[in-house]
Amino acid sequence: MEDTQATEAVKLVEEGTALWKVRGINKWFHRQYKIDTENMCLMGESKKWWSSGSTSGGDGAENSVHIVDITEIRSGWKTDTFNTVGSYFEKIKEKAASANEPVIEEGRSFSIIHGEAGRETLDLVASSQEERDAWVRALTYLLDKVRSSHQDNQYDLWLKKQFQTADADNNGSLTYDETAVLLKNLNLKLDNKHAKKLFDNANTNKRKRGGEQVLDSKEFVDFYHALLKMPEMEKLFKTHSNEKAGTMSAEQLCTFMQQCQGMGQMTAQEAADLIKEYEVSSLKSQEHLSFDGFYRLMLSNLFNIYNSAHQTAVHQNMNQPLSHYFISSSHNTYLIGHQLAGTSSLEGYISALRRGCKVVELDVWDGEDEPIIYHGHTLTTKIALADVLRDAIKPYAFIASPYPLILSIENHLSLEQQVIMVKQFKEILGDDLLTQPVSDDIKVLPSPEELKGKIIVKAKKPKDSSLRRLASALTEKCKSILSGGEVEDDDDDDDDNTDIDYIDSEEQPAQAKKRFEKKKRKLALASKQSPSCLRSCGREVIRGVRAVRKHAKKVHKPLAPELAQIVNVCEGKKFVSLFNSFESDMCVHFPSLRENKAKNIFETTPDDFIKFTQRQICKIYPLGTRTDSSNLKPYPFWTVGAQVVTLNMQTEDKPNFYNDALFRSNGNCGYVLKPDILIGKEPFVHSQLENRIKSKFFSLRFLRSSVRFVGHHFMRPQTKVLRVKIISGQHLPASEKKGDITDPYIQLKVRGHPLDKQKQRTKTIKNNGFNPVFDEVLEVRIGVPQVSLIYFTVRDESSYAKDPVLARACIPFSSLMPGYRHVHLTEITGKSLAPAAIFVHVAIQDV
């Protein structure tokens, strides 16, 4: 039934219908839309002609969208444009019903979300709900079809595209001149004599067109394989197959997988199943694999250098405390551009959540009648909190995985609108919202498994202020360690009787803080001296505590008591120091540190920082000077256990590329279990690390700082040697220099612990980005592999400027696969460049 309805819907959209294209309250355009199913493209009519490319109509916007570029189809008002326009038209519905204006009803509306980042929207209104439903049904059906085809036959689709591109006059065959253009498009430079020879060899039918020899599609495939000679892979196939028959049996494939690929548990039946999946010739029925089938198998996810099982499913233990996981996190999630003048949008949240993000930020301020979200005191646009909760958080919270979503609230609301915010959280999120309070004596955070399907609010809680708790804790500490006399504390407790709790100031007076820290250090020193000195210093610290308590009484925006109803396992708390956290924090306390402050702390006291992040979650956020939405590098903070390193996800850069690489390693569920060295489960050997550092000839100054930075948690004889033989490349992207053939080389970098930062590269292959052969081994020694990322880049050697990066790939060391593998390449956005890849052999050894 569904297939019949989808087929009928596709027929309707192939013929086309008139739709209203909505871009704003006073911006709507009546356009004819249809779908070209042959080229899988939505086309919009503009100025009485059909747009099938990236052209603009009278409304100045693109009127065509390729189906493969569509992220999702949404029914109703679920975009920023529809939320704004829909609200307006609800108020003036009867006035909008003239012949020249659309009646914008939610039941007739739908949106097409598209673009590389999935943040572009095409908002449309049909003439009826039935017509809207037909469009949504047809688009959803075609999108599923394209995705399935694109995933299963990516290689074949690429070949077909190359043939169609080269066939300039669309007659199903290629002349030699068209073939010469193809060679250039394939990033390969051959002399005419060699190219003509390959062309003649492929032209077995000797078919002519207009007196010229031409290749048909089958001959083109032969021509393509002649170009793609891969001696190393052919040698590998011959070594493990029946040389006379030129085929590989299921038993031979099984042996190859066991001996060369580290898959010792593979059975002959499993090998036979692989042959059925990847062999396309009649050999499939005989359970034999041809070289073409072997080649297709080698390009599959099974032979991916990045463990495909790690990418496709959650495989880690999800029953550890929340603090034992890295959590994918977004900074100022509502922004999709600049920090000072960018757009606040639902798409920022939806895009982040679809990406697997599990900590999003809501910067809430007083609106006219209800809370709004924007970057306060800037020119960024504003969106309603209710719209974000209803159209982004509620429907997309668990789209990537069922594990908990944390809403990090930056609260700038008045008491009245805080109450409204709490009400909106409860009404819109319903049972998904975690409202169960935590016990006062909670020692360990709950696990992601326990919190499945729950949305957690992280905000400051209207209870005793953090400074007041600090004062009480330090007073008791001083009293307990003093001996030989009683310390007088004439500070009364009237402060505790205040009826109003306040949002802690983000700026603590520098003088008071310095005095307080000085007294604390003096107390620590005195503890090693005489009892009288200790008592004297203890009194000084208590006087400092009173000053802190006095500062705690300063009035900032009050916290509504209702907040206590929705804040539980993630309670916001101002970070004062590690000492303070160890003495007074509960495991639910969730402090935030600016990137430079965090860096200074973990470089000075790394062991304490790791201990700190074993028990409670810590958020690291970018400097305020990053107004262009640039990002901090996340991996230095990961190496000391920081769980929440927030990134501007609207910026496609290396930090986000590293972030995506790490979080793919556990099914992209948003949570990655920290290694045992960061949660106190693995022993250490101090001397072995020091010897390892000395063997690398570091300077004495760096040796000292490195030993301190690494601390006891990394001192285990776990050094690995990674040997990657870069065998060859295939279909590498074209040079950025127009008209040039790529001169590629491969660079391998290690990113993670500072001691392991290193890079190596291959030689350059001139004028061949199609199938360059490198045949070169790159070897790196990695001292802390548990926190290492292996980063590959394909670069184009240039004598005039910095060598541009053409493609890249990043894999956590723990997800590397041994044996013969393909490194599948992407753009920095993560968009696949298939079938661009590097053919490698990976070997890992203990030292």
C-alpha positions in Angstrom: 0.0 0.0 0.0 2.8 2.4 1.0 4.7 1.6 -2.2 1.6 2.3 -4.3 1.0 5.6 -2.6 4.7 6.6 -3.0 4.6 5.7 -6.7 1.5 7.8 -7.2 3.0 10.7 -5.3 6.2 10.5 -7.4 4.1 10.7 -10.6 2.4 13.8 -9.2 5.7 15.6 -8.4 7.2 14.5 -11.7 4.5 16.5 -13.5 4.9 19.4 -11.0 2.6 21.6 -9.0 2.5 25.3 -8.0 3.8 26.0 -4.5 4.4 29.1 -2.5 8.0 29.6 -1.6 8.3 31.4 1.7 11.3 33.4 2.8 9.8 35.9 5.2 6.7 37.7 6.4 6.5 39.8 3.2 8.6 37.5 1.0 6.7 34.7 -0.7 6.8 33.7 -4.3 4.5 31.5 -6.4 6.6 29.0 -8.3 6.1 25.8 -10.2 8.1 22.9 -8.8 8.7 19.4 -10.2 11.2 16.6 -9.7 13.4 15.3 -12.4 13.6 11.6 -11.4 16.2 10.8 -14.0 18.8 13.2 -12.5 17.2 13.1 -9.0 16.8 16.8 -8.7 14.1 19.1 -7.5 13.6 21.9 -10.0 11.9 25.3 -9.5 10.5 27.4 -12.3 11.7 31.0 -12.3 10.8 33.6 -14.9 9.0 31.0 -17.0 12.1 28.7 -17.4 13.1 25.7 -15.4 16.2 25.8 -13.2 18.1 22.5 -13.2 21.3 23.9 -11.8 22.5 26.4 -9.1 20.7 29.3 -10.7 18.6 32.1 -9.2 15.1 33.1 -9.8 13.4 36.4 -9.4 13.5 35.9 -5.6 17.3 35.7 -5.7 17.5 32.3 -4.3 18.4 28.9 -5.6 15.5 27.0 -7.2 16.9 23.6 -7.5 18.1 21.0 -5.0 19.7 17.6 -5.7 18.0 14.8 -3.8 21.3 13.5 -2.6 22.0 16.9 -0.9 18.7 16.8 1.1 19.1 16.1 4.8 15.5 15.7 5.8 11.9 16.6 4.9 9.8 18.3 7.6 6.0 18.6 7.7 4.4 21.7 9.3 6.1 24.8 10.8 9.5 23.5 12.0 12.0 26.0 10.7 12.9 29.6 11.8 11.1 31.1 8.8 7.9 29.2 9.4 8.0 29.9 13.2 8.2 33.6 12.4 5.8 33.8 9.4 3.4 31.2 10.8 3.0 33.2 14.0 2.3 36.3 12.0 -0.2 34.7 9.7 -2.1 33.1 12.5 -2.9 36.6 13.7 -4.1 37.9 10.3 -5.3 34.7 8.7 -8.5 36.2 7.4 -6.7 39.1 5.7 -4.2 36.8 4.0 -6.8 34.9 2.0 -6.8 37.1 -1.1 -6.1 35.7 -4.5 -2.6 37.1 -4.6 -1.4 36.0 -1.2 -0.9 32.5 0.2 -2.9 31.1 3.1 0.0 29.9 5.2 -1.5 27.0 7.3 0.6 24.5 9.1 -1.2 21.6 7.5 -0.2 22.8 4.0 3.4 23.6 4.9 6.6 21.6 4.5 10.4 22.3 4.5 13.3 20.8 2.6 16.5 20.8 4.6 19.6 20.6 2.4 23.2 21.8 1.9 26.5 20.3 3.1 26.0 21.3 6.7 22.3 20.6 6.6 21.3 24.1 7.6 19.8 25.5 4.4 16.0 25.4 4.2 13.5 25.6 1.4 10.1 26.5 3.0 7.1 25.7 0.8 3.3 25.8 1.1 1.0 23.6 -1.0 -2.5 24.4 -2.1 -3.9 21.6 0.1 -2.9 19.2 2.9 -3.3 16.3 0.4 -0.9 17.9 -2.0 1.6 18.7 0.8 1.4 15.0 2.0 2.1 13.8 -1.6 5.2 16.0 -1.9 6.5 14.8 1.5 5.8 11.2 0.6 7.4 11.4 -2.8 10.5 13.2 -1.5 10.9 10.8 1.4 10.6 7.8 -0.9 13.2 9.2 -3.4 15.5 10.3 -0.6 15.6 6.8 0.9 16.1 5.3 -2.6 19.0 7.6 -3.4 20.7 7.1 0.0 20.4 3.3 -0.3 21.8 3.4 -3.8 24.5 5.9 -2.9 25.7 3.7 0.0 25.6 0.3 -1.7 26.8 1.3 -5.2 29.0 4.3 -4.5 31.8 2.9 -6.7 29.5 2.1 -9.6 27.7 5.4 -9.4 31.1 7.2 -9.5 32.0 5.2 -12.7 28.7 6.1 -14.3 29.2 9.7 -13.4 32.7 9.7 -15.0 31.3 8.2 -18.2 28.4 10.7 -18.4 30.7 13.6 -17.7 33.0 12.6 -20.5 30.2 11.9 -22.9 29.7 15.5 -23.9 27.1 15.0 -26.6 25.1 12.4 -24.7 25.2 9.6 -27.3 26.4 6.8 -25.1 29.9 6.6 -26.4 33.3 8.3 -26.1 35.6 9.6 -28.8 39.3 9.9 -28.2 39.0 13.7 -27.6 36.3 13.1 -25.0 38.6 10.4 -23.5 41.4 13.0 -23.3 39.1 15.3 -21.3 38.3 12.4 -19.1 42.0 11.8 -18.3 42.3 15.4 -17.2 39.2 15.1 -15.0 40.6 11.9 -13.5 43.6 13.9 -12.4 46.1 12.0 -14.6 48.6 13.2 -17.1 49.6 10.8 -19.9 51.4 11.5 -23.1 49.2 11.2 -26.2 51.0 8.0 -27.4 50.3 6.1 -24.2 46.7 7.4 -23.9 46.0 6.4 -27.5 47.4 2.9 -26.9 45.1 2.4 -23.9 42.2 3.7 -25.9 42.9 1.3 -28.8 43.3 -1.6 -26.5 39.9 -1.0 -24.9 38.2 -0.4 -28.2 37.5 -4.1 -28.9 34.3 -3.6 -31.0 36.0 -1.0 -33.3 32.8 0.9 -33.3 32.8 4.2 -35.1 30.8 7.4 -34.9 31.2 10.1 -37.5 34.3 8.3 -38.8 35.9 8.2 -35.4 36.6 5.2 -33.2 34.5 5.3 -30.0 34.2 3.4 -26.7 30.9 2.1 -25.4 30.1 1.9 -21.7 31.5 -1.6 -21.3 34.7 -0.7 -23.2 34.9 2.4 -21.0 35.0 0.1 -17.9 37.9 -1.9 -19.5 39.6 1.4 -20.3 39.1 2.6 -16.7 40.7 -0.6 -15.3 43.6 -0.3 -17.6 44.2 3.1 -16.2 43.8 1.9 -12.6 46.5 -0.7 -12.7 47.4 -1.4 -9.0 50.3 -3.8 -9.1 50.4 -4.2 -5.3 46.8 -5.3 -5.1 47.1 -7.5 -8.1 50.1 -9.2 -6.6 48.2 -9.6 -3.3 45.3 -11.2 -5.2 47.6 -13.6 -7.1 49.4 -14.6 -3.9 46.2 -15.7 -2.2 44.2 -17.1 -5.2 44.4 -19.8 -7.8 46.9 -18.4 -10.3 45.7 -20.6 -13.2 42.0 -19.9 -12.8 42.6 -16.3 -11.8 40.0 -16.6 -9.0 39.9 -16.8 -5.2 37.9 -19.5 -3.5 36.0 -19.0 -0.3 38.6 -21.1 1.6 41.4 -19.0 0.1 39.6 -15.8 1.0 39.1 -17.1 4.6 42.9 -17.8 4.9 43.7 -14.4 3.6 41.4 -12.7 6.1 42.9 -14.8 9.0 46.6 -14.4 8.1 46.7 -10.9 6.7 43.8 -9.0 8.2 43.9 -10.1 11.8 40.5 -11.8 11.5 41.4 -15.1 13.1 37.8 -16.1 13.8 36.6 -15.8 10.2 35.0 -19.0 8.9 34.8 -20.3 5.3 31.0 -19.8 5.3 31.5 -16.1 6.3 34.0 -15.8 3.4 31.5 -17.3 1.0 28.9 -14.8 2.2 31.4 -12.0 1.4 31.8 -13.4 -2.1 28.0 -13.4 -2.6 28.0 -9.7 -1.6 30.9 -8.3 -3.6 31.3 -10.6 -6.7 29.2 -9.3 -9.7 30.0 -12.0 -12.3 28.7 -15.5 -12.7 31.5 -16.7 -10.4 29.3 -15.7 -7.5 27.3 -18.9 -7.8 30.5 -21.0 -7.7 31.6 -19.1 -4.5 34.7 -17.7 -6.3 36.0 -14.2 -6.4 37.5 -12.4 -9.4 40.0 -9.6 -9.1 37.2 -7.1 -9.8 35.2 -8.6 -6.9 38.3 -8.6 -4.7 38.8 -5.0 -5.6 35.3 -4.1 -4.6 35.7 -6.0 -1.4 38.9 -4.2 -0.6 37.1 -0.8 -1.0 34.3 -1.9 1.4 33.9 -0.8 5.0 35.1 -4.2 6.1 38.6 -3.1 4.8 38.3 0.4 6.2 41.3 1.5 8.3 38.8 2.9 10.8 37.1 -0.1 12.5 33.7 -0.2 10.9 32.1 -2.0 13.9 33.2 1.0 16.1 31.5 3.4 13.7 28.2 1.6 13.2 27.3 0.5 16.8 27.8 1.3 20.4 30.4 -1.2 21.6 31.7 0.4 24.8 30.5 -0.2 28.4 27.8 2.5 29.0 27.3 1.6 32.7 30.1 3.8 34.0 29.5 7.2 35.8 28.8 10.1 33.4 32.2 11.6 34.4 34.0 8.7 32.8 33.0 9.7 29.3 34.0 12.3 26.8 30.7 14.0 25.7 30.2 15.6 22.3 29.5 19.2 23.0 28.5 22.4 21.2 29.3 26.1 22.1 26.6 28.7 21.6 24.6 26.1 19.7 21.9 28.5 18.5 24.4 30.4 16.3 25.0 29.4 12.7 27.6 32.2 12.0 29.5 35.0 13.7 29.5 35.4 17.5 28.7 39.1 17.4 26.3 39.5 14.4 25.3 36.0 13.3 22.0 34.3 13.0 20.4 32.5 15.9 18.5 29.5 14.5 16.8 26.2 15.2 19.0 24.7 12.6 22.0 25.2 14.8 20.4 22.9 17.4 19.0 20.4 14.9 22.3 20.1 13.0 24.3 19.6 16.2 21.9 17.0 17.5 21.9 15.1 14.2 25.7 15.1 14.3 25.6 13.3 17.7 26.1 16.3 20.0 24.9 15.6 23.6 25.6 18.9 25.3 23.9 22.0 23.8 23.8 25.6 25.1 20.8 27.7 25.7 21.7 31.4 26.4 18.4 32.6 27.8 17.4 36.3 28.2 14.2 38.1 29.0 11.9 38.5 26.0 8.8 40.6 25.6 6.5 38.0 27.1 8.7 34.9 27.3 12.3 33.8 27.4 14.4 34.2 24.2 17.7 32.8 23.1 20.5 34.9 21.7 24.1 36.0 22.4 23.5 38.7 24.9 24.6 42.3 24.2 25.4 41.5 20.6 23.7 42.0 17.2 22.8 38.3 16.9 19.2 37.6 16.0 16.8 36.2 18.6 14.6 33.0 18.8 12.0 31.9 21.3 13.1 29.3 23.9 9.7 27.6 23.4 10.4 27.2 19.6 13.8 25.7 20.4 12.3 23.2 22.9 9.3 22.3 20.7 10.9 22.1 17.2 14.5 21.1 17.9 15.1 19.7 21.4 12.0 17.5 21.8 12.0 15.9 18.3 15.8 15.6 17.8 17.2 15.0 21.3 17.7 11.3 20.7 17.9 11.1 16.9 21.6 10.1 17.1 21.3 7.8 20.1 19.0 7.2 23.2 21.7 8.4 25.6 21.0 11.5 27.7 21.1 15.1 26.3 22.4 17.8 28.6 20.9 21.3 28.2 23.5 23.8 29.4 21.6 26.9 30.5 23.2 30.3 30.6 20.6 32.0 32.8 20.2 35.8 32.4 16.4 35.8 33.2 14.4 37.8 35.7 12.6 35.8 38.4 9.3 36.0 36.5 10.7 34.6 33.2 12.7 31.9 35.1 9.4 30.6 36.3 8.1 30.7 32.7 11.2 28.9 31.5 10.7 26.1 34.1 7.1 25.8 33.0 8.1 25.5 29.3 10.7 22.9 30.1 8.1 20.8 31.9 5.2 21.2 29.5 7.1 20.8 26.2 9.7 18.2 27.2 7.2 16.2 29.4 8.4 12.8 30.6 11.7 13.2 28.7 12.8 15.8 31.3 14.8 14.5 34.2 13.1 15.9 37.3 14.0 13.3 40.0 16.1 15.1 42.7 19.5 13.6 43.8 20.2 12.7 47.3 22.4 15.0 49.4 24.9 12.2 49.9 25.3 11.1 46.3 28.8 9.9 45.7 28.8 8.8 42.0 27.1 10.1 39.0 24.6 7.9 37.2 25.6 6.2 33.9 24.5 7.0 30.4 22.6 3.7 30.4 20.7 4.6 33.5 19.8 8.0 32.0 18.7 6.7 28.6 15.9 8.8 27.0 16.4 11.7 29.5 17.0 15.4 29.0 19.1 16.9 31.8 19.1 20.6 32.7 22.5 21.9 33.7 22.1 25.2 35.5 22.9 26.9 38.8 20.6 25.7 41.6 18.9 27.9 44.1 20.5 26.6 47.3 23.5 27.6 49.3 25.8 29.6 47.1 29.0 27.9 46.1 31.1 30.6 47.9 29.1 30.0 51.1 29.8 26.3 50.9 33.4 27.0 50.3 33.6 29.2 53.3 31.9 26.5 55.5 34.1 23.7 54.2 37.4 25.7 54.7 36.3 26.8 58.2 35.7 23.1 59.2 39.0 22.1 57.5 41.0 24.7 59.5 39.3 23.7 62.8 40.0 20.0 62.2 43.7 20.4 61.4 44.5 22.9 64.2 45.9 21.5 67.4 46.9 22.9 70.8 44.1 25.4 71.1 40.7 26.4 69.8 40.3 28.8 66.9 37.8 31.5 67.6 35.2 32.0 64.9 33.1 35.0 65.8 31.4 34.9 62.4 27.6 34.6 62.9 25.5 32.6 60.5 23.0 35.3 59.7 24.0 34.9 56.0 22.5 31.5 55.9 19.1 32.9 56.8 18.7 34.9 53.6 15.5 34.1 51.7 16.9 34.7 48.3 19.5 32.8 46.4 21.6 34.5 43.7 23.3 33.7 40.4 27.0 33.6 41.1 28.9 36.4 39.5 31.3 35.3 36.8 33.8 38.0 37.9 35.2 37.7 41.4 37.1 40.7 42.7 40.8 40.1 41.9 42.1 41.5 45.2 39.9 39.3 47.4 40.8 36.3 45.4 44.5 36.9 45.6 44.4 37.5 49.4 42.4 34.3 49.8 44.8 32.2 47.8 47.7 33.7 49.6 46.2 32.7 53.0 45.6 29.2 51.7 49.2 28.7 50.5 50.4 30.1 53.9 48.3 27.5 55.7 49.7 24.7 53.6 53.2 25.9 54.4 52.4 26.3 58.1 51.1 22.8 58.3 54.7 21.6 58.0 55.9 23.9 60.8 55.1 24.6 64.4 51.6 24.2 66.0 51.5 27.9 67.0 52.3 29.0 63.4 49.6 26.7 62.2 47.0 28.2 64.6 47.9 31.7 63.6 47.6 30.9 59.9 44.3 29.1 60.5 42.8 32.3 62.0 44.0 34.2 59.0 42.3 31.8 56.6 39.1 32.0 58.6 39.1 35.8 58.3 39.6 35.3 54.6 36.7 33.0 54.6 34.5 35.7 56.1 35.5 38.0 53.3 34.4 35.4 50.8 31.1 35.0 52.6 30.6 38.7 52.5 31.2 38.7 48.7 28.7 35.9 48.4 26.0 38.3 49.7 26.5 40.7 46.8 23.3 40.9 44.8 23.2 39.6 41.3 20.1 38.3 39.4 18.1 36.1 41.8 17.5 32.5 41.2 13.8 31.3 41.2 13.1 28.5 43.7 11.3 26.6 40.8 14.7 25.9 39.2 15.3 23.3 41.9 12.6 21.3 40.3 14.5 20.7 37.1 18.2 20.8 38.2 19.6 17.6 39.6 22.6 15.5 38.3 24.3 18.4 36.5 24.4 21.4 38.8 26.2 24.5 37.6 28.9 25.7 39.9 31.5 28.4 39.6 35.1 27.0 39.5 37.3 28.5 42.1 40.3 26.1 42.3 41.0 22.4 42.3 41.6 22.7 46.1 38.1 24.0 46.5 36.6 21.3 44.2 38.3 18.5 46.2 37.1 20.0 49.5 33.6 21.1 48.8 32.3 19.9 45.4 29.8 17.1 45.1 30.0 14.8 42.1 27.0 16.5 40.5 28.7 19.9 40.4 29.5 20.9 36.8 32.0 23.8 36.6 33.0 25.7 33.4 36.5 26.9 32.6 37.7 29.2 29.9 40.2 27.4 27.6 43.2 29.5 28.7 42.4 29.0 32.4 41.9 25.2 32.0 45.2 25.0 30.0 47.1 26.8 32.7 45.7 24.5 35.4 46.3 21.2 33.7 49.8 22.2 32.6 50.7 23.1 36.2 48.9 20.3 38.1 47.9 17.6 35.5 47.5 14.8 38.0 45.1 16.8 40.1 43.2 17.8 37.0 42.8 14.2 36.0 41.7 13.3 39.5 39.2 16.1 39.4 37.6 14.9 36.1 37.3 11.3 37.4 34.6 12.4 39.8 32.8 15.3 38.2 32.2 16.7 34.8 34.1 19.8 33.6 33.2 22.0 30.7 35.8 23.8 28.7 34.6 26.7 26.5 36.3 29.0 23.9 37.8 32.4 24.6 35.4 35.3 24.1 37.9 36.7 21.6 37.0 34.0 19.2 34.3 36.2 17.7 34.7 34.6 14.3 33.5 31.3 15.8 36.9 29.7 15.5 37.6 26.7 17.8 40.1 25.5 20.4 41.9 22.2 19.8 40.0 19.7 21.8 42.6 16.9 22.1 44.9 18.5 24.7 41.9 18.8 27.1 40.9 15.2 26.3 44.3 13.9 27.3 43.7 15.1 30.9 40.1 13.8 31.1 38.0 16.9 30.3 34.7 15.5 29.3 32.9 18.5 27.7 35.1 20.5 25.3 32.6 22.8 23.6 33.1 23.7 19.9 31.4 26.1 17.5 29.9 23.3 15.3 28.9 25.8 12.6 32.6 26.2 11.8 34.0 23.4 9.7 37.6 23.2 10.8 40.2 20.8 12.1 39.0 20.9 15.8 35.5 19.8 14.6 37.2 17.2 12.3 39.1 15.8 15.3 35.9 15.8 17.4 33.9 13.9 14.7 36.7 11.4 14.4 36.7 10.6 18.2 33.0 10.4 18.6 32.5 8.1 15.6 34.5 5.5 17.6 31.4 4.5 19.7 28.7 4.4 17.1 28.5 8.2 17.1 26.3 8.1 20.1 27.7 11.2 21.7 29.6 9.4 24.4 33.1 7.8 24.3 34.4 6.0 27.4 37.6 7.5 28.6 40.7 5.2 28.7 41.6 3.5 31.9 44.6 5.7 32.4 42.2 8.7 32.8 39.8 7.1 35.3 42.3 5.6 37.7 42.0 2.0 36.6 45.5 1.4 35.2 48.8 1.2 37.1 51.8 3.4 36.4 55.6 3.1 36.4 57.2 6.5 36.7 60.8 5.6 35.7 59.8 4.0 32.4 58.2 7.2 31.2 61.2 9.3 32.1 63.5 6.9 30.3 61.3 7.0 27.3 61.4 10.8 27.2 65.2 10.9 27.6 65.5 8.5 24.6 63.7 11.1 22.5 66.4 13.7 23.2 64.1 16.4 24.7 65.7 19.5 26.2 66.1 19.4 30.0 63.5 22.2 30.4 60.9 20.3 28.3 61.8 17.0 30.0 60.9 18.5 33.4 57.7 20.1 32.2 56.7 16.9 30.3 57.3 14.6 33.3 55.2 16.9 35.4 52.5 17.2 32.7 52.3 13.5 32.1 52.1 12.7 35.7 51.7 9.2 37.2 48.6 8.4 35.1 50.6 7.8 31.9 53.6 6.0 33.3 53.0 2.5 32.0 55.2 0.6 29.5 52.6 0.9 26.7 54.5 2.5 23.9 53.4 1.3 20.5 55.2 1.4 17.2 52.9 2.2 14.3 54.1 1.3 10.8 51.9 2.4 7.9 53.1 1.4 4.5 51.6 3.9 2.1 51.1 1.7 -1.0 49.2 3.9 -3.4 46.4 6.4 -3.8 43.4 6.4 -6.1 41.1 9.1 -7.5 42.8 11.7 -5.4 41.1 15.2 -5.7 42.2 17.6 -8.3 44.6 20.4 -7.7 43.3 23.7 -6.4 45.3 25.3 -9.2 43.0 25.4 -12.1 44.1 23.3 -15.0 47.0 21.7 -13.0 47.4 17.9 -12.4 48.0 17.1 -8.8 51.6 16.4 -7.5 50.4 14.5 -4.4 52.2 13.3 -1.2 50.8 11.8 2.0 51.4 13.2 5.4 50.8 11.3 8.6 50.4 13.2 11.9 50.0 12.0 15.5 47.8 14.2 17.7 47.1 13.7 21.4 49.6 13.8 24.2 52.2 16.6 23.7 55.0 14.0 23.8 53.6 12.2 20.9 53.1 15.1 18.5 55.0 14.2 15.3 54.5 14.0 11.6 56.0 12.2 8.6 55.4 12.3 4.9 56.0 10.3 1.7 57.8 11.4 -1.4 55.9 13.4 -4.0 54.5 11.7 -7.1 54.5 14.1 -10.1 51.5 14.6 -12.3 49.4 11.7 -11.0 46.5 12.1 -8.6 44.6 9.2 -10.2 46.6 6.2 -9.2 50.0 7.3 -7.7 52.2 4.6 -6.2 54.2 5.6 -3.2 55.4 2.3 -1.8 56.8 3.9 1.3 56.7 3.0 5.0 56.0 5.7 7.6 56.9 4.7 11.2 55.9 6.5 14.4 56.4 5.7 18.1 53.5 6.6 20.3 53.9 6.8 24.1 50.3 7.3 25.0 48.3 5.6 22.3 45.1 5.6 24.4 44.6 9.3 23.7 46.1 9.5 20.2 44.5 10.4 16.9 46.1 9.4 13.6 45.6 12.1 11.0 46.2 11.5 7.3 46.3 14.3 4.7 46.7 14.3 1.0 48.7 17.4 0.0 49.5 18.9 -3.4 53.2 20.0 -3.5 53.5 23.6 -4.5 56.7 25.7 -5.2 54.8 29.0 -4.7 52.7 28.7 -1.5 51.9 26.4 1.4 51.0 22.9 0.1 47.2 22.8 0.1 45.3 19.9 1.7 43.2 18.1 -0.8 41.7 15.4 1.4 42.0 14.0 4.9 41.1 11.3 7.3 41.4 10.9 11.1 41.2 7.7 13.2 41.6 7.2 16.9 44.5 4.9 17.6 42.2 2.5 19.4 40.0 2.1 16.2 42.9 1.4 13.8 42.6 -1.9 11.9 45.7 -4.0 11.0 46.5 -5.4 7.6 45.7 -4.2 4.1 43.3 -1.3 4.5 41.9 1.7 2.6 41.9 5.1 4.2 38.7 6.6 2.9 39.1 10.4 2.3 36.8 13.3 3.0 36.6 17.0 2.9 37.1 18.9 6.1 33.3 19.0 6.5 33.4 15.2 6.6 31.7 14.9 3.2 32.9 11.8 1.5 35.2 12.1 -1.5 34.5 8.5 -2.5 36.1 6.7 -4.2 39.2 8.8 -3.3 41.3 6.6 -0.9 44.8 5.6 0.1 45.7 1.9 0.0 47.9 1.1 3.0 49.2 -1.8 5.2 49.0 -1.2 8.9 51.2 -3.0 11.5 51.2 -2.2 15.3 53.8 -3.5 17.7 54.5 -3.2 21.4 57.9 -1.8 22.5 
